[in-house]
Every structure is written in structure tokens, then in C-alpha cells.
Amino acid sequence: MDNDNSSEKSTEVSDKSVTATAVTPPRSKKITTVIVIAAIIAGIALVFYALKMEMNQSSNGSLTQRETTKNDGNKVVTQEEEDIASVVSKVSPSVVSILTKSTAAGNSFYGSTEQEGAGTGIIVGKDGYILTNKHVIDGANNVSVVTSDGTSYSDVKVLGTDPLNDVAFLKVSGVNNLPVAELGDSTSVRVGQKVIAIGNSLGQYQNTVTSGIISGTGRPVSAQSEQNVENLTDLIQTDAAINPGNSGGPLLNLSGQVIGINTAVVEDAQGIGFSIPISSTKGILKGVLAGKGVQRAYMGVNYIPITADVAKQYNLSVKKGAYVFSSDGKSAVVSGSPADKAGIKDKDIITKVGDIEVGDRGGVSSLVGEYAPGDTIAITVLRGSQTLTVNVTLAAYNN
């Protein structure tokens, strides 16, 4: 702020005595001037004091109700906030908490002990079908489900698990009107895309919401749980916070569609979480909802996902796809399998499953996972310099 500094000039006046009528002495004028100036200074001081008090009140938050409402920054809503709030409102009723109890062997003195666990699930069928992670219910003797409105269900059955992925299906008995989550297409996700995760964080904060972006696709991860270590492939990487208890919960796009199942987080790392692509579960889900149980479709080949390094190592002509190869000297094509019957051979390169290219949009296992046993799909392979398309009728995977 600029300050104006005023200066006063004093003027000396020569007084001459006069006879006749008396006049007001010059001293009386000086006293009056002093009084006026003092009054002005007092007024200015009072104004400054009032302003200071108002500033102190403002800094202490002592505003009137009208001023608080008018200046409340919490009521300023951005478009992104509206989008996230809309997704959460839409999907939260379809997200459940899963509580488990299991018996752990103790020492000879204490005997066995009961352990409790917690995770998250996604309602995928109004009749009580729930999708979650396999490791959430591994070893559980008892499973219960709590919906977002606090309703608890104890009559819960584990229908089965995916033998090739960290996925399990549950069934809540006696319900027919549960809100079902909408499933999206994980083959079309893109790096940098905004995503939202919902889950039972730490097993005690139900329907915790976090947001972030897709940081990468096609990630391989060795996921370790209390029960075992599982090698997972083709995962979606995200920086949306995923914590213990979030396992089995949905990763969502801004349309409120499930594009992934949150499954793993890297210890001692910041902003690195992983989700199973939802499309890889659709084939099994189709059978589950049809009452056929948990059946995984499979083609019957061993392969190596092609990267630049793999292409160089094996002198391949392409830098993406799946190289049908086995390092143990045996055939990479399982004898009598759907792939064998369709004519796929060792050292073929699978470039497409259906009309989707193998690579950024998914690996062979994930893309085949979209189909159910009995489905026939077109597989495009590169054999030497020749491109071939073969029809493969998928079978059910047997452990």
C-alpha cells in the first residue's frame, strides 16, 4: 500500500497592538487549531483500531453465518469432483465387504487358533453372485458378506476359483434383488486414463474411495498372500491407492464401469497397485450365472509374451504377440488340446485372439478368458512369413 506523507509549514506573523475594539488574541486561534488536529488524529486512530479488530476477527474465523456460507470454499465443486461423486454413488451399493474366519494350527500347548480376515467383493448377479480375489477366501471355514447399507449375510457359499487367476466366485443365499455392477471392457483401457478404486480398506474402512490413473498395462506380478505365491500376468497398473482389505474390489472408469479387480500392492513402493483385467473373468462369469459352476476356458499352449528383448533373443520378425515355445524341450502345444486339434504348432506366433491384437490390449490368457468352454474363436498366427487363421473350439480347464 502506498502512504501519503503530508508536511505542515509554520508561518510567523508579526503582531501589532491596536487600540479601540478588542479582538480575539492570536493564542486563541492556536488552541482551536490544536484541538481540531487532535480530534482528527483520534478519529484516524479509532478507524485503524476498528480495522485491526476486524482483521483479528477474520483471522480467528469469527465471521457471521452469512459470511461463512457466502465464502465457503467447500461448496465449490469442480467437474472432476462431480464425476467421481457420481461414480461412487452409482457403484458403492454394488461393492461388499467380505469377512472370513479360518482355523490356524497352533503349537501343542495352545492348539489351533481362529483367524479373521477381510476383503472386498463386487456384486455381479442380482441373485447373490459375488466376484472377489481367490486369496481373500483361501483357507476360510466361514465367509460372510456385508453390503454398503450394513446388511450382513452369513449364508455364503464359495462356488469355486479360477485355476489360472486370482479370482473366486461366491453365492449369497436367499436374495434376488442385489444391485449389480456394470462391467466394462478392459481391452480398451489406456495409460493415463482416470480411474477410481473402492474397497474395504485395511478391513475396517468400508467403501473407501481412492482415485488415480492407469499407469501401465500388461504387467506381470508375483503376488504373495498368507497361503501361497501366485504368478499373475497381464495386470493393470494404477497409482490409485490400494491397501490391504481392498483386494477383490473394483477398479472403475469414469462411467462407473468395472474394468479391473484390485488384487495386489507392491510393498515399500508408493503409488503402485495392480488389478486383474475384468474381461479375463467374463467367460467364467457367463457359466456361473448360467448355473454351470466355475469353468475356465483354455486353448492348450505354452507361450512367451513377446517383447523387444524376446524378439531379439529368438530372432523373431515381430515385437509383440505370443511365441508358442517351451524351454524344457517338450512341445509347447498340449497333445489333444483345442490348439492341437486346430493345427497350432511350436514356434507359431499368435498375433490375434478373435479380432483383438495380442499385446497392449491383452495377453493370450486374458483374451481367451473372455470366452466360455465350448466357444469357437478365430486365432491368427504367424508361421514363418505366412499369416494363418485357425478356428479353435475352447475346452474346460482341468487341474
BELNORTA-V658119 format. One record per backbone hydrogen bond with DSSP energy under -0.5 kcal/mol. CO is the residue of the C=O (numbers start at 1). NH is the residue of the N-H. E is the energy in kcal/mol with one decimal. If there is no record, write none. Layout:
co={CO,CO}
nh={NH,NH}
e={E,E}
This chain:
co={3,4,13,25,25,26,27,28,29,30,31,32,33,34,35,36,37,38,39,40,41,42,43,44,45,46,47,48,49,50,51,52,53,54,55,56,57,58,61,64,65,66,67,69,71,72,73,75,76,78,79,80,81,82,83,84,85,86,87,88,91,92,94,96,97,97,98,99,100,101,101,102,102,104,107,113,115,117,119,121,122,122,123,125,125,126,128,129,129,130,131,132,133,133,134,134,137,142,143,144,145,146,147,151,153,154,155,157,157,160,161,162,165,167,168,169,169,170,171,171,172,182,184,185,186,190,193,195,196,197,199,199,200,201,201,204,205,205,208,210,212,213,213,214,216,219,221,221,222,223,223,228,230,230,232,235,235,236,237,237,238,243,244,245,246,247,249,250,250,251,251,252,253,257,257,258,259,260,260,261,262,264,266,272,273,274,274,275,276,277,278,279,281,282,283,284,285,286,287,288,293,296,298,299,300,302,304,307,308,309,310,311,312,321,322,322,323,323,324,326,332,332,334,337,338,339,339,340,345,348,348,349,349,350,351,352,352,353,356,359,362,363,364,365,367,368,369,369,371,372,375,377,378,379,379,380,380,381,381,382,382,383,386,386,388,390,390,391,392,392,394,395}
nh={5,6,15,28,29,30,31,32,33,34,35,36,37,38,39,40,41,42,43,44,45,46,47,48,49,50,51,52,53,54,55,56,57,58,59,60,62,61,63,68,69,70,71,72,73,75,76,77,78,82,83,84,85,86,87,88,89,90,91,92,94,95,123,121,99,146,119,144,117,141,142,104,115,113,111,104,102,100,98,96,124,131,181,128,129,178,172,124,125,170,122,168,136,137,137,138,140,101,156,99,153,97,150,147,145,156,173,159,171,169,163,165,167,162,132,159,160,130,157,173,175,258,186,188,189,193,214,212,252,210,201,208,203,204,205,206,201,208,199,197,195,215,239,192,237,235,223,232,224,225,230,225,223,232,221,219,237,275,215,216,273,246,202,200,249,120,262,198,252,259,260,196,256,253,259,184,278,251,262,276,248,274,269,266,238,263,264,236,261,280,281,282,285,286,287,288,289,290,292,291,295,397,395,339,334,325,323,311,312,313,314,316,315,306,324,350,304,325,347,329,302,334,337,341,342,343,344,343,348,324,350,351,382,322,358,354,380,356,353,362,359,367,368,369,370,371,283,284,297,375,394,392,354,381,390,351,352,383,388,349,384,386,383,388,381,379,392,393,377,394,374,298}
e={-0.6,-0.6,-0.6,-0.9,-0.9,-1.5,-2.0,-2.0,-2.3,-2.2,-2.2,-2.2,-2.5,-2.5,-2.2,-2.3,-2.6,-2.5,-2.3,-2.5,-2.6,-2.2,-2.1,-2.5,-2.4,-2.3,-2.5,-2.4,-2.3,-2.0,-2.3,-2.4,-2.2,-2.3,-2.5,-1.6,-2.6,-1.4,-2.2,-2.4,-2.3,-2.2,-2.1,-0.8,-0.9,-1.6,-1.6,-0.8,-0.5,-2.1,-2.3,-2.5,-2.7,-2.2,-2.1,-2.7,-2.4,-1.9,-2.7,-2.4,-2.5,-1.9,-2.8,-2.5,-0.5,-2.5,-2.3,-2.6,-2.2,-2.9,-1.8,-0.6,-3.6,-3.0,-2.6,-3.6,-2.7,-2.3,-2.3,-2.3,-0.6,-2.8,-2.7,-1.8,-1.0,-2.1,-2.4,-2.5,-1.4,-2.9,-2.6,-2.5,-0.6,-0.7,-0.9,-0.8,-2.0,-2.1,-0.6,-2.5,-3.4,-2.8,-2.0,-2.7,-2.7,-1.6,-2.4,-0.8,-2.3,-2.4,-0.5,-0.8,-1.9,-2.6,-2.4,-2.1,-1.2,-2.3,-2.5,-0.5,-0.6,-3.0,-0.6,-1.0,-0.9,-1.9,-1.9,-2.3,-3.3,-2.3,-1.7,-3.0,-2.2,-1.9,-2.2,-0.7,-1.3,-0.8,-1.7,-2.8,-2.5,-0.6,-1.6,-2.9,-2.7,-2.8,-0.8,-3.7,-0.5,-0.5,-3.1,-2.9,-3.1,-0.7,-3.0,-2.5,-0.5,-2.2,-2.5,-1.5,-2.5,-2.9,-3.7,-1.0,-2.4,-2.7,-2.7,-1.5,-0.5,-3.1,-1.4,-1.9,-2.0,-2.0,-0.5,-3.1,-1.8,-2.6,-0.6,-2.6,-3.3,-2.7,-1.1,-1.7,-2.5,-2.7,-1.5,-3.1,-2.0,-1.2,-1.8,-1.0,-2.5,-2.0,-1.3,-2.4,-2.8,-0.9,-2.9,-1.6,-0.9,-3.4,-1.8,-2.7,-2.3,-0.7,-2.6,-2.8,-1.8,-2.7,-2.5,-2.6,-0.6,-2.5,-0.7,-2.8,-2.2,-1.1,-3.5,-0.8,-2.7,-0.6,-2.0,-2.6,-1.6,-0.7,-2.3,-0.9,-1.7,-2.9,-0.6,-0.6,-2.8,-1.7,-2.4,-0.5,-1.8,-1.7,-2.4,-1.3,-2.4,-2.4,-2.6,-1.6,-1.0,-2.1,-2.3,-0.5,-0.5,-2.2,-2.8,-3.0,-3.1,-0.5,-2.7,-2.6,-1.5,-0.6,-3.0,-1.8,-0.6,-2.1,-3.3,-0.5,-2.9,-3.3,-0.6,-0.5,-2.7,-0.7,-2.3,-2.3}
